Amino acid sequence: MGIDASRRRVLGWGGGLLAGLAVPAAATNGTAPAAVAAADSSALYARALVLDANVLASIGALLDDDAQALHLRQIRDSGISAIKTTLGGAAGSFEETVADIARAQQLVESLPEMFLKVAHHGDLARAKREGRVALIFSFEAATMLEDRLERIDLFRGLGVRVMQLSYNHASPFGGGCLDAAPSGLSPLGREAVARMNDCGVALDLSHSSALATRQGIEASRTPPLITHAGCSAVFEHPRNKRDTELRAMADKGGVVGIYMLPFLTEDSRQPLLADYIAHLEHALRVCGEDHVGIGSDALFFPVDAQDIRDMDRQMRERRLAGTGAPGENRTPYLPDANSPRRLAQVADALLRRGHPPRVVDKVLGANFARAFGDIWGNG
């Protein structure tokens, strides 16, 4: 969704456990769900490099957070090893985006015992080893690039390692998923993909149109990513991806991160963890176990009534501005998994449904870590 985090305080959610999910025989792999002990789930989660490929946008807002100590503790206790943080928001100008990057950099320098800015692929494993949280600087929009290809190199030099070509609507580079008349990559967009490939920036097609997604996958010489989306086959929505797109991405070595946004279900109800698992398992069936991860794009910390009102206001503003998507009428969280440790709940759910530990480890972060290595190399 790309909701900006620089508000009264950084928003998040807390609470809940998963219960009562039916286990299809095809998912058990010969292991009875009841035999998977909670201790096994906790141990796997503790060992895993847990990577959320879209969460805590504008992470530098933590510097001005009026509950900073609490929120830093919740981030640490979450067990997350790495996050991709969106900088520049959904429509940031060049100047606004540079300021957002500067704040994120200041956060890292102010709290070096807590955060590590990802400059090299090895920083992901280093953060896990040292008990820190690796921050992957990223863009969801292309407004800060305008139509200037050289800015890809400039922002790469400032540490931005993941970029998109558009945010919901067309940019000079290509079509967006909410366009009334969808378009594909422009000639400039093809040049941008080549430029990203050359300088070690990951191409993210989460908000691209179906045609731009397909063409972006075809054009990229490195694994293309869809860091946060759902599956159209489970629920049809403009922000969800079709099986053909998911298969093509996987065939090029990419990874899709499943989000926890309202777009998982019809807009008459709030999605639950079971709905999330349905999208995750569908992606595993379509893409294979090496090409699925997590990009929650949901609120992270426990919130109060004022935070919920703030979120409702932001969604109204986004709809009026034309940046919001259909179904963006519910707070982006799963009520029964609204804890900073919600990814541990996902791990537990997958194990209880019979998925092998190796698959759960890959989904939690190993797949994205592998893909980033393929894209970035040692640079």
N, C-alpha and C positions, 0 to 999 in steps of 0.2 A: 504493500500500500504506500510505503514511503512517507508515512506521517512524520513530520518534523518533531524532534525531541526537545527543542529549545523553548520550553514553556515555563510555567511557574516552577515546576520541578520535573525531572525526567520521569516519565510514566512507566508503569509496569503492573503486573498482576500476581496474585498468590492463591494457593490452596489446592485441595482435591486429590483423589486417587482414582485410577481406572478400575472398574469392576464389571463383570458380567458379559464380556465379549465372547461370542460364540467362536469356536475354533474349527474352521473347515479342515477336513481330513487332509486335503492337499497341502496345507501349510504346516503340518505337524512334523514332517520329515522323520517319522518314527519315534518322536519324543513326546511323551505325554505332557501337556501343559502343567499339570499338577506337580510334575517332577522337577520343574524349574523353580528352585527355591529363591526367595527374595534375596538371600545372601549372595547367590550367584549373580543376580542382576546388579546388585550394588557393587560387587567386585569387578564385574565387567565394565560398568560405568566409570569406576574409579581408575581403571587401567586405560580406558579409551582416550584418544585425542578427540575431544568433543568440540565440533565446529559448527556454529550456527551461521549460515551463509547470508543472512539478512536480519539484523536486529540492532537495536540501540542506535538509531540514526543520530547524526550530529553528536557524537559521543563527547565532544568537548563541552557540551552543556553541563556535564557533571561538575565542572569547575565552579559553577554558580548554583549548584543544587542545594536547596535549603535542608535536605536530608542526606547530605553526601556520605557521612559515615555509615549510615544504615544501608544505603544503596551500594556502596563499595563492598560492604560485608555480604550483601545478598549476591552480588556478582561473583565474589570469591566462593561463596557457599554453593553456587549453582553447579559447580563442577565443569563449567565451560572453559575450554582451553583457548579457543580462538573465535572471533566474530568478524564478520564483514560489516562495517559500519558505513552507511550512506552519508556522504557529505555533499553539501550544495542543495539538498532537498529536491523537490520535484520540478523546480523552475529557477534555480539559482543563477544569478548573473555571475560573470567572471569575478567581480570584486567580492560578492557575497560568498562565493565558493572558496576563494583564497582565504578569506577570513575564517570560514568554517574549518578549513584544513589547518590553519594556524592555531585555532583553539584545540583541535584534536592533538596536534603536536605538543602544545603547551601542557595538555593533560598528561601525555606520556612523560614529558620531562619533569613534571611536578610529582608524579607518582611512579617512579621507575621500578619500585618494588612490586607494583601491581600490574602495570601495563607494559607491553613491548610492541612497538610499531614494526610491522612486517616489512622488511626491506629485502629479504632473501627467503627462499623457500625453507631453508633450515631453521628460520625463526619460529615456524609452527611447532616443530619438535622441541626447540629450545624453550619455548614458553611452557609447554607441558612439563618438561623436565625441571624447570625452575619454579613451577607453581605460579606462573604469571598468566595474563590473558593477552594473547596476540591480537592486535588490531589490524585488520586488512582495510585500508582506505579504498573507498569505491564511489562511483557515481551511478545513480539511477537515471538521471536526466542527461541531455546533451546540450542544454541551454548555455552552460558555461563554456562550451567549445565553440558555440555559434557555428560558423562554417569554416573554421580555421584549423586545418589538419595539424599545423605545428603545435597547437595547444595540447594535443595528445602527448607529444614528447615533453612539453613543459610540465603538465600535471604528472606525468610519469616520474619526472625528476623530483616532484614534491611528494612522491610516495604513493600515488593512486595506482592501484594494481588491477582494478576491475572497472570496466566502463560499459555503458549501454549506448545504443544508437538513438533511442527515443524513449519518452515516458508517456505511454498511453496514446498520444497523438503524434502525428508526423513531425519529423524534424528535417533539417537539410540532409540528413543521412538516410532516412528511411521511414516507413510507415509504423504507426502505433496500433495497438490492439483495439482501441476504441474509435478509430476513424470510421466515419460513415461510408467512405469509399476507400477501402484498404489499399495500400500501395506497398511495394516491395522496397528493396535497397535502391537508392539513387546511385548514379555514378560516383558521387562524392562519398556515399556510404561504403561502396566497395573499396575506395581508396582508404577510408578510415579503418576498415577491417584489416587491410594489408598493413597499415601503419601500426595498429595495435599488435598484430602478429609479430612485426619486426622488432618492436621495442619491449616486448614481454608484458603486454597488458591483456588480461583475460577479457574476451568478448562475452558479454551477458545479454541474452535475448529475452529476458523475462517480460518486458513490456512491449515488445515488438509485435507487429501484426503477424498473422499466420504466414503470409507471403514473405515478409521481411525475415521472419524466423527461419523459414526454409532456405531462403537465399543466403542468409548470414551463415547458416550451418555449412552450406555448399562452398561459400567463399573462403571460410576460415581454414588456414593451414594448421592451426593448433586446435585443441579440443574446445568446442564452443560450450558455454554454460547457460543454464536457465536456473539462476540461483534461487528464485522463489516463484512458485506457480502451483497450480493444481492440475488435475487430469480431467479433460473434457468428457472422457468416456464415463466418468463417475458422476460428474455434474457439469452440464454445459454452461459455460460462462466465458466472456471475452478474454478474461485474464488466465483462463486455464488452457492447457496445451493439448492438442490432438495426439493420438497415438503415433501417427506418421511422423510428426515433428519430434516426438520423444525418441522414437527408434532411430531416426536420422542423427539426432544429437549423440545418442549412445554409440552408434556406429563410428562416429568420429572421435570417440573417447571422452565425450563430455559427461557432465553430471547435472541432474535436475534436483533442486532442493524443494521439498514440499512445504508450503506455507500453512499457517494457522489462521488464515483470514476468513471472513464471512463467506467468501466465494466458494467455499467447500460444499455449501448446501443452498437450497432455495431460501429466499429472504424472509420466509414466514417463521423461521426459528433460528436459534443460535447454534452453530456447529458445536459438536462435542468431540471428545478424543476418539470415539469410535469412528466418526466421520473422517477424522484426520488419518487414522490407521487405514481406512478404506482407500483413500487416495494414495497413501504410501505403498500399500501392498499392490495396488494396480500398477504403479510406476515400476515396482520391482518385477512384476510379471512382464511388462512391456520392454523395459530397458535392460533388465538383468541386474544382478546383485552388485556389480561394479560401477553402476552409473546412477545411483539414487542417494540423496542426502537430505539434509534439513536446512531450510531457509525460512524460519518461522514468521518473520515480518509481523510479529504480534507484540503487544505491550508486555513488558518484562517484570516490573515491580508491582507489589501490592498497591492498590490505589484507594482513595477515599471518594466520597460522593462528588466532591468538587472536581476531581480528576475525570470522573465519568462525564460530568457536564462539559468539561473542557474538550473531551474527546468528541462528544456529540456536536459541539460548536465547530470544531475543526472539520468534521465530516460535512457539515452543512456548508462551510466555506469552500471546501473542495468541490462540492457539487455545483455551487454557484460559479466557481471559477472554471468549471469544465474539466478539472483534473481528476475528479472522483469517478469511480467505476459503478456500474449497476450493482445493486446489492450492498453498497457501502452505507448501510443504514443501521449497522450493528457494531458494537464495540469489538475491535479485533483481538479476541482471545477465546480460549476454550474454557468454559466454566468449570469443567471437571479436571482441568489440567492447568490451572492458573497459578502456578508456583514458579519461582525462579529455577526450580529443579524439574521443570516440566519435561525436559529431554530425558531425564532419568525415568520418568513415567512412560515415555515413548519406548525406551529400551526395555523396560519391564513388560510392556504390552506385547512387543514383538517376540520376546522370549516366551512369554506365556502362550502365544499363538503358534509356537513351534518353530520359529525361525532360528537357525543355528547361531551361536555366538559370533562366528566370523562375519555373518551377514549384518548382525546388529552393530558390530564394531565398524564395519564399512559405512553403514548408514549414519552412524553418529558422527563421523568425521573423516575416516580414512579415505573414502572415495574423493571427497573434495580436496583433501591434502594431496592425494596422488595426482589429481587433475591439475592443481596449481603447480605442482612440480613439473608436469609435462609442458605447461604453458610458460612458466617463468624460467625454467632451467635453474641455473645457479645465480642468475642475475637478479 
